Amino acid sequence: MRTPAVDPELAPALAAYATDLTLIGTALRPMVGVDQRGNGTVFTSAVTSHTIWFHRPFRTDGGDVLTEDGTLVASYAQETLLRFAS
């Protein structure tokens, strides 16, 4: 996620929000024919745990958890419950 220039103090909150939105779709990639558009019809999902570790200060207007020179600024993990209709 890349944001307009904002106060650097907002970066951790924006990164936490953005990373919480994307991991379910990544987990679904190996499942042929299933993607996030099926949420609520093919399956239901719920995030049970979302953790983010900040390694150094960063800006969100550069986008990503890596700086432009490749330095890791944050790591994140998520536990999710997927329940398929059939």
PyMOL Python script that loads the backbone (N, CA, C, O; Angstrom):
from pymol import cmd

cmd.read_pdbstr("""\
ATOM      1  N   MET A   1       0.849  -1.173   0.000  1.00  0.00           N
ATOM      2  CA  MET A   1       0.000   0.000   0.000  1.00  0.00           C
ATOM      3  C   MET A   1       0.885   1.222   0.000  1.00  0.00           C
ATOM      4  O   MET A   1       1.853   1.301   0.757  1.00  0.00           O
ATOM      5  N   ARG A   2       0.563   2.146  -0.823  1.00  0.00           N
ATOM      6  CA  ARG A   2       1.280   3.415  -0.846  1.00  0.00           C
ATOM      7  C   ARG A   2       0.263   4.506  -0.547  1.00  0.00           C
ATOM      8  O   ARG A   2      -0.812   4.539  -1.146  1.00  0.00           O
ATOM      9  N   THR A   3       0.597   5.393   0.373  1.00  0.00           N
ATOM     10  CA  THR A   3      -0.311   6.463   0.761  1.00  0.00           C
ATOM     11  C   THR A   3       0.252   7.799   0.280  1.00  0.00           C
ATOM     12  O   THR A   3       1.422   7.881  -0.095  1.00  0.00           O
ATOM     13  N   PRO A   4      -0.571   8.840   0.289  1.00  0.00           N
ATOM     14  CA  PRO A   4      -0.013  10.174   0.103  1.00  0.00           C
ATOM     15  C   PRO A   4       0.939  10.469   1.262  1.00  0.00           C
ATOM     16  O   PRO A   4       0.912   9.765   2.272  1.00  0.00           O
ATOM     17  N   ALA A   5       1.758  11.472   1.135  1.00  0.00           N
ATOM     18  CA  ALA A   5       2.667  11.843   2.225  1.00  0.00           C
ATOM     19  C   ALA A   5       1.849  12.155   3.477  1.00  0.00           C
ATOM     20  O   ALA A   5       0.943  12.987   3.447  1.00  0.00           O
ATOM     21  N   VAL A   6       2.178  11.478   4.575  1.00  0.00           N
ATOM     22  CA  VAL A   6       1.500  11.688   5.859  1.00  0.00           C
ATOM     23  C   VAL A   6       2.557  11.785   6.942  1.00  0.00           C
ATOM     24  O   VAL A   6       3.732  11.503   6.707  1.00  0.00           O
ATOM     25  N   ASP A   7       2.139  12.179   8.108  1.00  0.00           N
ATOM     26  CA  ASP A   7       3.037  12.246   9.248  1.00  0.00           C
ATOM     27  C   ASP A   7       3.621  10.859   9.496  1.00  0.00           C
ATOM     28  O   ASP A   7       2.858   9.897   9.587  1.00  0.00           O
ATOM     29  N   PRO A   8       4.950  10.715   9.609  1.00  0.00           N
ATOM     30  CA  PRO A   8       5.557   9.402   9.828  1.00  0.00           C
ATOM     31  C   PRO A   8       5.034   8.670  11.064  1.00  0.00           C
ATOM     32  O   PRO A   8       5.130   7.445  11.133  1.00  0.00           O
ATOM     33  N   GLU A   9       4.479   9.398  12.048  1.00  0.00           N
ATOM     34  CA  GLU A   9       3.927   8.746  13.229  1.00  0.00           C
ATOM     35  C   GLU A   9       2.694   7.896  12.892  1.00  0.00           C
ATOM     36  O   GLU A   9       2.323   7.017  13.669  1.00  0.00           O
ATOM     37  N   LEU A  10       2.064   8.147  11.749  1.00  0.00           N
ATOM     38  CA  LEU A  10       0.904   7.353  11.332  1.00  0.00           C
ATOM     39  C   LEU A  10       1.303   6.059  10.628  1.00  0.00           C
ATOM     40  O   LEU A  10       0.458   5.181  10.450  1.00  0.00           O
ATOM     41  N   ALA A  11       2.551   5.916  10.226  1.00  0.00           N
ATOM     42  CA  ALA A  11       2.998   4.764   9.449  1.00  0.00           C
ATOM     43  C   ALA A  11       2.668   3.426  10.112  1.00  0.00           C
ATOM     44  O   ALA A  11       2.141   2.550   9.427  1.00  0.00           O
ATOM     45  N   PRO A  12       2.941   3.215  11.389  1.00  0.00           N
ATOM     46  CA  PRO A  12       2.604   1.916  11.995  1.00  0.00           C
ATOM     47  C   PRO A  12       1.109   1.589  11.926  1.00  0.00           C
ATOM     48  O   PRO A  12       0.746   0.449  11.639  1.00  0.00           O
ATOM     49  N   ALA A  13       0.250   2.553  12.180  1.00  0.00           N
ATOM     50  CA  ALA A  13      -1.191   2.301  12.131  1.00  0.00           C
ATOM     51  C   ALA A  13      -1.644   1.996  10.705  1.00  0.00           C
ATOM     52  O   ALA A  13      -2.453   1.092  10.499  1.00  0.00           O
ATOM     53  N   LEU A  14      -1.142   2.724   9.733  1.00  0.00           N
ATOM     54  CA  LEU A  14      -1.503   2.478   8.340  1.00  0.00           C
ATOM     55  C   LEU A  14      -1.001   1.120   7.869  1.00  0.00           C
ATOM     56  O   LEU A  14      -1.706   0.417   7.145  1.00  0.00           O
ATOM     57  N   ALA A  15       0.201   0.746   8.269  1.00  0.00           N
ATOM     58  CA  ALA A  15       0.752  -0.560   7.881  1.00  0.00           C
ATOM     59  C   ALA A  15      -0.050  -1.691   8.525  1.00  0.00           C
ATOM     60  O   ALA A  15      -0.311  -2.704   7.876  1.00  0.00           O
ATOM     61  N   ALA A  16      -0.442  -1.534   9.778  1.00  0.00           N
ATOM     62  CA  ALA A  16      -1.242  -2.568  10.447  1.00  0.00           C
ATOM     63  C   ALA A  16      -2.581  -2.740   9.732  1.00  0.00           C
ATOM     64  O   ALA A  16      -3.030  -3.867   9.520  1.00  0.00           O
ATOM     65  N   TYR A  17      -3.213  -1.643   9.365  1.00  0.00           N
ATOM     66  CA  TYR A  17      -4.494  -1.706   8.650  1.00  0.00           C
ATOM     67  C   TYR A  17      -4.322  -2.383   7.289  1.00  0.00           C
ATOM     68  O   TYR A  17      -5.101  -3.267   6.934  1.00  0.00           O
ATOM     69  N   ALA A  18      -3.321  -1.977   6.540  1.00  0.00           N
ATOM     70  CA  ALA A  18      -3.123  -2.505   5.185  1.00  0.00           C
ATOM     71  C   ALA A  18      -2.767  -3.983   5.193  1.00  0.00           C
ATOM     72  O   ALA A  18      -3.263  -4.729   4.349  1.00  0.00           O
ATOM     73  N   THR A  19      -1.931  -4.429   6.110  1.00  0.00           N
ATOM     74  CA  THR A  19      -1.525  -5.832   6.115  1.00  0.00           C
ATOM     75  C   THR A  19      -2.651  -6.742   6.589  1.00  0.00           C
ATOM     76  O   THR A  19      -2.659  -7.929   6.262  1.00  0.00           O
ATOM     77  N   ASP A  20      -3.590  -6.216   7.343  1.00  0.00           N
ATOM     78  CA  ASP A  20      -4.711  -7.030   7.800  1.00  0.00           C
ATOM     79  C   ASP A  20      -5.671  -7.360   6.656  1.00  0.00           C
ATOM     80  O   ASP A  20      -6.435  -8.321   6.749  1.00  0.00           O
ATOM     81  N   LEU A  21      -5.639  -6.581   5.593  1.00  0.00           N
ATOM     82  CA  LEU A  21      -6.583  -6.764   4.491  1.00  0.00           C
ATOM     83  C   LEU A  21      -6.151  -7.789   3.445  1.00  0.00           C
ATOM     84  O   LEU A  21      -6.985  -8.269   2.678  1.00  0.00           O
ATOM     85  N   THR A  22      -4.879  -8.128   3.400  1.00  0.00           N
ATOM     86  CA  THR A  22      -4.369  -8.822   2.217  1.00  0.00           C
ATOM     87  C   THR A  22      -4.008 -10.286   2.400  1.00  0.00           C
ATOM     88  O   THR A  22      -3.890 -10.996   1.401  1.00  0.00           O
ATOM     89  N   LEU A  23      -3.829 -10.770   3.596  1.00  0.00           N
ATOM     90  CA  LEU A  23      -3.270 -12.100   3.761  1.00  0.00           C
ATOM     91  C   LEU A  23      -4.232 -13.241   3.450  1.00  0.00           C
ATOM     92  O   LEU A  23      -3.779 -14.308   3.036  1.00  0.00           O
ATOM     93  N   ILE A  24      -5.516 -13.066   3.627  1.00  0.00           N
ATOM     94  CA  ILE A  24      -6.448 -14.141   3.297  1.00  0.00           C
ATOM     95  C   ILE A  24      -6.361 -14.456   1.808  1.00  0.00           C
ATOM     96  O   ILE A  24      -6.345 -15.626   1.426  1.00  0.00           O
ATOM     97  N   GLY A  25      -6.303 -13.440   0.972  1.00  0.00           N
ATOM     98  CA  GLY A  25      -6.172 -13.650  -0.463  1.00  0.00           C
ATOM     99  C   GLY A  25      -4.898 -14.387  -0.822  1.00  0.00           C
ATOM    100  O   GLY A  25      -4.902 -15.222  -1.726  1.00  0.00           O
ATOM    101  N   THR A  26      -3.816 -14.097  -0.135  1.00  0.00           N
ATOM    102  CA  THR A  26      -2.554 -14.794  -0.374  1.00  0.00           C
ATOM    103  C   THR A  26      -2.667 -16.259   0.014  1.00  0.00           C
ATOM    104  O   THR A  26      -2.160 -17.125  -0.698  1.00  0.00           O
ATOM    105  N   ALA A  27      -3.321 -16.551   1.126  1.00  0.00           N
ATOM    106  CA  ALA A  27      -3.480 -17.935   1.571  1.00  0.00           C
ATOM    107  C   ALA A  27      -4.346 -18.746   0.609  1.00  0.00           C
ATOM    108  O   ALA A  27      -4.187 -19.962   0.509  1.00  0.00           O
ATOM    109  N   LEU A  28      -5.255 -18.084  -0.094  1.00  0.00           N
ATOM    110  CA  LEU A  28      -6.143 -18.777  -1.025  1.00  0.00           C
ATOM    111  C   LEU A  28      -5.489 -19.086  -2.366  1.00  0.00           C
ATOM    112  O   LEU A  28      -6.023 -19.897  -3.123  1.00  0.00           O
ATOM    113  N   ARG A  29      -4.365 -18.478  -2.685  1.00  0.00           N
ATOM    114  CA  ARG A  29      -3.751 -18.640  -4.009  1.00  0.00           C
ATOM    115  C   ARG A  29      -3.490 -20.092  -4.407  1.00  0.00           C
ATOM    116  O   ARG A  29      -3.708 -20.429  -5.571  1.00  0.00           O
ATOM    117  N   PRO A  30      -3.035 -20.975  -3.507  1.00  0.00           N
ATOM    118  CA  PRO A  30      -2.806 -22.361  -3.937  1.00  0.00           C
ATOM    119  C   PRO A  30      -4.082 -23.150  -4.214  1.00  0.00           C
ATOM    120  O   PRO A  30      -4.019 -24.232  -4.797  1.00  0.00           O
ATOM    121  N   MET A  31      -5.229 -22.632  -3.813  1.00  0.00           N
ATOM    122  CA  MET A  31      -6.497 -23.347  -3.983  1.00  0.00           C
ATOM    123  C   MET A  31      -7.111 -22.991  -5.337  1.00  0.00           C
ATOM    124  O   MET A  31      -7.592 -21.874  -5.530  1.00  0.00           O
ATOM    125  N   VAL A  32      -7.094 -23.926  -6.257  1.00  0.00           N
ATOM    126  CA  VAL A  32      -7.581 -23.689  -7.608  1.00  0.00           C
ATOM    127  C   VAL A  32      -9.067 -23.315  -7.578  1.00  0.00           C
ATOM    128  O   VAL A  32      -9.877 -24.005  -6.960  1.00  0.00           O
ATOM    129  N   GLY A  33      -9.406 -22.227  -8.246  1.00  0.00           N
ATOM    130  CA  GLY A  33     -10.799 -21.810  -8.366  1.00  0.00           C
ATOM    131  C   GLY A  33     -11.356 -21.067  -7.170  1.00  0.00           C
ATOM    132  O   GLY A  33     -12.550 -20.768  -7.147  1.00  0.00           O
ATOM    133  N   VAL A  34     -10.535 -20.757  -6.173  1.00  0.00           N
ATOM    134  CA  VAL A  34     -11.010 -20.045  -4.980  1.00  0.00           C
ATOM    135  C   VAL A  34     -10.243 -18.739  -4.859  1.00  0.00           C
ATOM    136  O   VAL A  34      -9.016 -18.727  -4.950  1.00  0.00           O
ATOM    137  N   ASP A  35     -10.953 -17.644  -4.655  1.00  0.00           N
ATOM    138  CA  ASP A  35     -10.303 -16.369  -4.371  1.00  0.00           C
ATOM    139  C   ASP A  35     -11.205 -15.565  -3.435  1.00  0.00           C
ATOM    140  O   ASP A  35     -12.274 -16.034  -3.045  1.00  0.00           O
ATOM    141  N   GLN A  36     -10.781 -14.376  -3.084  1.00  0.00           N
ATOM    142  CA  GLN A  36     -11.514 -13.589  -2.097  1.00  0.00           C
ATOM    143  C   GLN A  36     -12.921 -13.217  -2.542  1.00  0.00           C
ATOM    144  O   GLN A  36     -13.767 -12.921  -1.698  1.00  0.00           O
ATOM    145  N   ARG A  37     -13.196 -13.224  -3.836  1.00  0.00           N
ATOM    146  CA  ARG A  37     -14.550 -12.888  -4.295  1.00  0.00           C
ATOM    147  C   ARG A  37     -15.578 -13.908  -3.814  1.00  0.00           C
ATOM    148  O   ARG A  37     -16.772 -13.610  -3.775  1.00  0.00           O
ATOM    149  N   GLY A  38     -15.121 -15.125  -3.444  1.00  0.00           N
ATOM    150  CA  GLY A  38     -16.038 -16.147  -2.956  1.00  0.00           C
ATOM    151  C   GLY A  38     -16.366 -16.027  -1.491  1.00  0.00           C
ATOM    152  O   GLY A  38     -17.161 -16.815  -0.979  1.00  0.00           O
ATOM    153  N   ASN A  39     -15.784 -15.070  -0.797  1.00  0.00           N
ATOM    154  CA  ASN A  39     -16.035 -14.926   0.626  1.00  0.00           C
ATOM    155  C   ASN A  39     -17.504 -14.565   0.856  1.00  0.00           C
ATOM    156  O   ASN A  39     -18.007 -13.567   0.340  1.00  0.00           O
ATOM    157  N   GLY A  40     -18.159 -15.387   1.629  1.00  0.00           N
ATOM    158  CA  GLY A  40     -19.577 -15.194   1.917  1.00  0.00           C
ATOM    159  C   GLY A  40     -20.474 -16.094   1.084  1.00  0.00           C
ATOM    160  O   GLY A  40     -21.635 -16.302   1.438  1.00  0.00           O
ATOM    161  N   THR A  41     -19.955 -16.635  -0.023  1.00  0.00           N
ATOM    162  CA  THR A  41     -20.745 -17.548  -0.859  1.00  0.00           C
ATOM    163  C   THR A  41     -20.092 -18.926  -0.892  1.00  0.00           C
ATOM    164  O   THR A  41     -20.733 -19.915  -0.537  1.00  0.00           O
ATOM    165  N   VAL A  42     -18.846 -19.009  -1.308  1.00  0.00           N
ATOM    166  CA  VAL A  42     -18.120 -20.281  -1.360  1.00  0.00           C
ATOM    167  C   VAL A  42     -17.559 -20.624   0.023  1.00  0.00           C
ATOM    168  O   VAL A  42     -17.500 -21.793   0.402  1.00  0.00           O
ATOM    169  N   PHE A  43     -17.155 -19.617   0.758  1.00  0.00           N
ATOM    170  CA  PHE A  43     -16.581 -19.820   2.092  1.00  0.00           C
ATOM    171  C   PHE A  43     -16.820 -18.579   2.940  1.00  0.00           C
ATOM    172  O   PHE A  43     -17.156 -17.513   2.425  1.00  0.00           O
ATOM    173  N   THR A  44     -16.644 -18.731   4.230  1.00  0.00           N
ATOM    174  CA  THR A  44     -16.612 -17.590   5.141  1.00  0.00           C
ATOM    175  C   THR A  44     -15.239 -17.573   5.786  1.00  0.00           C
ATOM    176  O   THR A  44     -14.581 -18.607   5.902  1.00  0.00           O
ATOM    177  N   SER A  45     -14.818 -16.399   6.201  1.00  0.00           N
ATOM    178  CA  SER A  45     -13.495 -16.283   6.801  1.00  0.00           C
ATOM    179  C   SER A  45     -13.530 -15.323   7.977  1.00  0.00           C
ATOM    180  O   SER A  45     -14.395 -14.453   8.076  1.00  0.00           O
ATOM    181  N   ALA A  46     -12.575 -15.506   8.853  1.00  0.00           N
ATOM    182  CA  ALA A  46     -12.414 -14.614   9.993  1.00  0.00           C
ATOM    183  C   ALA A  46     -10.950 -14.592  10.379  1.00  0.00           C
ATOM    184  O   ALA A  46     -10.298 -15.634  10.444  1.00  0.00           O
ATOM    185  N   VAL A  47     -10.441 -13.409  10.632  1.00  0.00           N
ATOM    186  CA  VAL A  47      -9.073 -13.272  11.120  1.00  0.00           C
ATOM    187  C   VAL A  47      -9.105 -13.536  12.618  1.00  0.00           C
ATOM    188  O   VAL A  47      -9.838 -12.875  13.354  1.00  0.00           O
ATOM    189  N   THR A  48      -8.313 -14.503  13.070  1.00  0.00           N
ATOM    190  CA  THR A  48      -8.287 -14.825  14.493  1.00  0.00           C
ATOM    191  C   THR A  48      -7.106 -14.193  15.212  1.00  0.00           C
ATOM    192  O   THR A  48      -7.132 -14.026  16.431  1.00  0.00           O
ATOM    193  N   SER A  49      -6.062 -13.839  14.453  1.00  0.00           N
ATOM    194  CA  SER A  49      -4.893 -13.203  15.051  1.00  0.00           C
ATOM    195  C   SER A  49      -4.117 -12.480  13.957  1.00  0.00           C
ATOM    196  O   SER A  49      -3.883 -13.037  12.884  1.00  0.00           O
ATOM    197  N   HIS A  50      -3.726 -11.262  14.224  1.00  0.00           N
ATOM    198  CA  HIS A  50      -2.909 -10.496  13.285  1.00  0.00           C
ATOM    199  C   HIS A  50      -1.801  -9.830  14.091  1.00  0.00           C
ATOM    200  O   HIS A  50      -2.067  -9.084  15.033  1.00  0.00           O
ATOM    201  N   THR A  51      -0.566 -10.106  13.715  1.00  0.00           N
ATOM    202  CA  THR A  51       0.584  -9.563  14.448  1.00  0.00           C
ATOM    203  C   THR A  51       1.512  -8.878  13.471  1.00  0.00           C
ATOM    204  O   THR A  51       1.768  -9.390  12.382  1.00  0.00           O
ATOM    205  N   ILE A  52       2.015  -7.722  13.860  1.00  0.00           N
ATOM    206  CA  ILE A  52       2.983  -7.013  13.033  1.00  0.00           C
ATOM    207  C   ILE A  52       4.137  -6.561  13.923  1.00  0.00           C
ATOM    208  O   ILE A  52       3.929  -6.037  15.018  1.00  0.00           O
ATOM    209  N   TRP A  53       5.350  -6.774  13.434  1.00  0.00           N
ATOM    210  CA  TRP A  53       6.559  -6.372  14.144  1.00  0.00           C
ATOM    211  C   TRP A  53       7.220  -5.254  13.348  1.00  0.00           C
ATOM    212  O   TRP A  53       7.463  -5.399  12.150  1.00  0.00           O
ATOM    213  N   PHE A  54       7.508  -4.151  14.006  1.00  0.00           N
ATOM    214  CA  PHE A  54       8.169  -3.021  13.363  1.00  0.00           C
ATOM    215  C   PHE A  54       9.649  -3.059  13.711  1.00  0.00           C
ATOM    216  O   PHE A  54      10.017  -3.087  14.885  1.00  0.00           O
ATOM    217  N   HIS A  55      10.493  -3.061  12.690  1.00  0.00           N
ATOM    218  CA  HIS A  55      11.936  -3.190  12.889  1.00  0.00           C
ATOM    219  C   HIS A  55      12.649  -1.848  12.913  1.00  0.00           C
ATOM    220  O   HIS A  55      13.700  -1.714  13.540  1.00  0.00           O
ATOM    221  N   ARG A  56      12.089  -0.858  12.238  1.00  0.00           N
ATOM    222  CA  ARG A  56      12.701   0.467  12.184  1.00  0.00           C
ATOM    223  C   ARG A  56      11.656   1.460  11.687  1.00  0.00           C
ATOM    224  O   ARG A  56      10.652   1.055  11.101  1.00  0.00           O
ATOM    225  N   PRO A  57      11.874   2.741  11.909  1.00  0.00           N
ATOM    226  CA  PRO A  57      10.924   3.748  11.405  1.00  0.00           C
ATOM    227  C   PRO A  57      10.847   3.688   9.868  1.00  0.00           C
ATOM    228  O   PRO A  57      11.815   3.320   9.203  1.00  0.00           O
ATOM    229  N   PHE A  58       9.691   4.052   9.325  1.00  0.00           N
ATOM    230  CA  PHE A  58       9.503   4.030   7.878  1.00  0.00           C
ATOM    231  C   PHE A  58       8.394   4.989   7.493  1.00  0.00           C
ATOM    232  O   PHE A  58       7.699   5.538   8.347  1.00  0.00           O
ATOM    233  N   ARG A  59       8.243   5.178   6.203  1.00  0.00           N
ATOM    234  CA  ARG A  59       7.183   6.031   5.662  1.00  0.00           C
ATOM    235  C   ARG A  59       6.271   5.179   4.782  1.00  0.00           C
ATOM    236  O   ARG A  59       6.740   4.267   4.102  1.00  0.00           O
ATOM    237  N   THR A  60       4.983   5.470   4.792  1.00  0.00           N
ATOM    238  CA  THR A  60       4.058   4.699   3.966  1.00  0.00           C
ATOM    239  C   THR A  60       3.917   5.267   2.564  1.00  0.00           C
ATOM    240  O   THR A  60       3.347   4.607   1.695  1.00  0.00           O
ATOM    241  N   ASP A  61       4.422   6.479   2.315  1.00  0.00           N
ATOM    242  CA  ASP A  61       4.311   7.017   0.961  1.00  0.00           C
ATOM    243  C   ASP A  61       5.312   6.362   0.013  1.00  0.00           C
ATOM    244  O   ASP A  61       5.273   6.604  -1.193  1.00  0.00           O
ATOM    245  N   GLY A  62       6.214   5.529   0.553  1.00  0.00           N
ATOM    246  CA  GLY A  62       7.114   4.744  -0.286  1.00  0.00           C
ATOM    247  C   GLY A  62       6.512   3.386  -0.612  1.00  0.00           C
ATOM    248  O   GLY A  62       6.940   2.733  -1.564  1.00  0.00           O
ATOM    249  N   GLY A  63       5.538   2.960   0.155  1.00  0.00           N
ATOM    250  CA  GLY A  63       4.859   1.688  -0.075  1.00  0.00           C
ATOM    251  C   GLY A  63       5.703   0.498   0.297  1.00  0.00           C
ATOM    252  O   GLY A  63       6.925   0.545   0.154  1.00  0.00           O
ATOM    253  N   ASP A  64       5.078  -0.592   0.782  1.00  0.00           N
ATOM    254  CA  ASP A  64       5.706  -1.874   1.054  1.00  0.00           C
ATOM    255  C   ASP A  64       6.337  -1.942   2.440  1.00  0.00           C
ATOM    256  O   ASP A  64       6.497  -0.924   3.114  1.00  0.00           O
ATOM    257  N   VAL A  65       6.693  -3.160   2.857  1.00  0.00           N
ATOM    258  CA  VAL A  65       7.375  -3.367   4.133  1.00  0.00           C
ATOM    259  C   VAL A  65       8.888  -3.393   3.928  1.00  0.00           C
ATOM    260  O   VAL A  65       9.649  -3.707   4.843  1.00  0.00           O
ATOM    261  N   LEU A  66       9.304  -3.061   2.719  1.00  0.00           N
ATOM    262  CA  LEU A  66      10.724  -2.898   2.402  1.00  0.00           C
ATOM    263  C   LEU A  66      10.930  -1.468   1.929  1.00  0.00           C
ATOM    264  O   LEU A  66      10.082  -0.916   1.227  1.00  0.00           O
ATOM    265  N   THR A  67      12.044  -0.871   2.306  1.00  0.00           N
ATOM    266  CA  THR A  67      12.363   0.446   1.776  1.00  0.00           C
ATOM    267  C   THR A  67      12.846   0.291   0.339  1.00  0.00           C
ATOM    268  O   THR A  67      13.048  -0.827  -0.136  1.00  0.00           O
ATOM    269  N   GLU A  68      13.026   1.398  -0.341  1.00  0.00           N
ATOM    270  CA  GLU A  68      13.478   1.342  -1.733  1.00  0.00           C
ATOM    271  C   GLU A  68      14.835   0.673  -1.877  1.00  0.00           C
ATOM    272  O   GLU A  68      15.135   0.106  -2.928  1.00  0.00           O
ATOM    273  N   ASP A  69      15.678   0.732  -0.815  1.00  0.00           N
ATOM    274  CA  ASP A  69      16.989   0.073  -0.897  1.00  0.00           C
ATOM    275  C   ASP A  69      16.946  -1.379  -0.414  1.00  0.00           C
ATOM    276  O   ASP A  69      17.986  -2.030  -0.312  1.00  0.00           O
ATOM    277  N   GLY A  70      15.726  -1.896  -0.112  1.00  0.00           N
ATOM    278  CA  GLY A  70      15.573  -3.299   0.254  1.00  0.00           C
ATOM    279  C   GLY A  70      15.631  -3.595   1.739  1.00  0.00           C
ATOM    280  O   GLY A  70      15.642  -4.765   2.121  1.00  0.00           O
ATOM    281  N   THR A  71      15.669  -2.585   2.590  1.00  0.00           N
ATOM    282  CA  THR A  71      15.704  -2.785   4.031  1.00  0.00           C
ATOM    283  C   THR A  71      14.319  -3.164   4.550  1.00  0.00           C
ATOM    284  O   THR A  71      13.335  -2.484   4.261  1.00  0.00           O
ATOM    285  N   LEU A  72      14.246  -4.254   5.317  1.00  0.00           N
ATOM    286  CA  LEU A  72      12.982  -4.701   5.897  1.00  0.00           C
ATOM    287  C   LEU A  72      12.604  -3.795   7.059  1.00  0.00           C
ATOM    288  O   LEU A  72      13.385  -3.622   7.994  1.00  0.00           O
ATOM    289  N   VAL A  73      11.407  -3.217   7.005  1.00  0.00           N
ATOM    290  CA  VAL A  73      10.969  -2.317   8.071  1.00  0.00           C
ATOM    291  C   VAL A  73       9.893  -2.935   8.953  1.00  0.00           C
ATOM    292  O   VAL A  73       9.692  -2.492  10.083  1.00  0.00           O
ATOM    293  N   ALA A  74       9.193  -3.961   8.448  1.00  0.00           N
ATOM    294  CA  ALA A  74       8.139  -4.594   9.239  1.00  0.00           C
ATOM    295  C   ALA A  74       7.934  -6.027   8.742  1.00  0.00           C
ATOM    296  O   ALA A  74       8.148  -6.325   7.567  1.00  0.00           O
ATOM    297  N   SER A  75       7.518  -6.904   9.651  1.00  0.00           N
ATOM    298  CA  SER A  75       7.142  -8.274   9.325  1.00  0.00           C
ATOM    299  C   SER A  75       5.747  -8.501   9.895  1.00  0.00           C
ATOM    300  O   SER A  75       5.388  -7.916  10.917  1.00  0.00           O
ATOM    301  N   TYR A  76       4.962  -9.350   9.235  1.00  0.00           N
ATOM    302  CA  TYR A  76       3.622  -9.586   9.762  1.00  0.00           C
ATOM    303  C   TYR A  76       3.180 -11.015   9.514  1.00  0.00           C
ATOM    304  O   TYR A  76       3.667 -11.696   8.612  1.00  0.00           O
ATOM    305  N   ALA A  77       2.239 -11.447  10.344  1.00  0.00           N
ATOM    306  CA  ALA A  77       1.684 -12.795  10.248  1.00  0.00           C
ATOM    307  C   ALA A  77       0.212 -12.722  10.632  1.00  0.00           C
ATOM    308  O   ALA A  77      -0.222 -11.819  11.346  1.00  0.00           O
ATOM    309  N   GLN A  78      -0.533 -13.689  10.140  1.00  0.00           N
ATOM    310  CA  GLN A  78      -1.960 -13.693  10.418  1.00  0.00           C
ATOM    311  C   GLN A  78      -2.459 -15.118  10.515  1.00  0.00           C
ATOM    312  O   GLN A  78      -2.043 -15.977   9.738  1.00  0.00           O
ATOM    313  N   GLU A  79      -3.343 -15.378  11.458  1.00  0.00           N
ATOM    314  CA  GLU A  79      -4.061 -16.643  11.546  1.00  0.00           C
ATOM    315  C   GLU A  79      -5.485 -16.370  11.121  1.00  0.00           C
ATOM    316  O   GLU A  79      -6.102 -15.396  11.554  1.00  0.00           O
ATOM    317  N   THR A  80      -6.002 -17.243  10.265  1.00  0.00           N
ATOM    318  CA  THR A  80      -7.332 -17.022   9.705  1.00  0.00           C
ATOM    319  C   THR A  80      -8.106 -18.340   9.703  1.00  0.00           C
ATOM    320  O   THR A  80      -7.543 -19.408   9.461  1.00  0.00           O
ATOM    321  N   LEU A  81      -9.374 -18.243   9.970  1.00  0.00           N
ATOM    322  CA  LEU A  81     -10.276 -19.384   9.882  1.00  0.00           C
ATOM    323  C   LEU A  81     -11.004 -19.291   8.545  1.00  0.00           C
ATOM    324  O   LEU A  81     -11.615 -18.268   8.238  1.00  0.00           O
ATOM    325  N   LEU A  82     -10.938 -20.366   7.746  1.00  0.00           N
ATOM    326  CA  LEU A  82     -11.703 -20.465   6.506  1.00  0.00           C
ATOM    327  C   LEU A  82     -12.679 -21.620   6.666  1.00  0.00           C
ATOM    328  O   LEU A  82     -12.282 -22.728   7.025  1.00  0.00           O
ATOM    329  N   ARG A  83     -13.936 -21.367   6.406  1.00  0.00           N
ATOM    330  CA  ARG A  83     -14.948 -22.422   6.488  1.00  0.00           C
ATOM    331  C   ARG A  83     -15.656 -22.488   5.136  1.00  0.00           C
ATOM    332  O   ARG A  83     -16.336 -21.547   4.727  1.00  0.00           O
ATOM    333  N   PHE A  84     -15.478 -23.634   4.443  1.00  0.00           N
ATOM    334  CA  PHE A  84     -16.064 -23.796   3.116  1.00  0.00           C
ATOM    335  C   PHE A  84     -17.490 -24.304   3.228  1.00  0.00           C
ATOM    336  O   PHE A  84     -17.815 -25.054   4.149  1.00  0.00           O
ATOM    337  N   ALA A  85     -18.348 -23.895   2.287  1.00  0.00           N
ATOM    338  CA  ALA A  85     -19.767 -24.210   2.312  1.00  0.00           C
ATOM    339  C   ALA A  85     -20.052 -25.710   2.233  1.00  0.00           C
ATOM    340  O   ALA A  85     -20.996 -26.186   2.863  1.00  0.00           O
ATOM    341  N   SER A  86     -19.264 -26.452   1.481  1.00  0.00           N
ATOM    342  CA  SER A  86     -19.557 -27.885   1.350  1.00  0.00           C
ATOM    343  C   SER A  86     -18.523 -28.747   2.033  1.00  0.00           C
ATOM    344  O   SER A  86     -18.630 -29.973   2.012  1.00  0.00           O
TER     345      SER A  86
END
""", "prot")
cmd.dss("prot")
cmd.show_as("cartoon", "prot")
cmd.util.cbc("prot")
cmd.orient("prot")
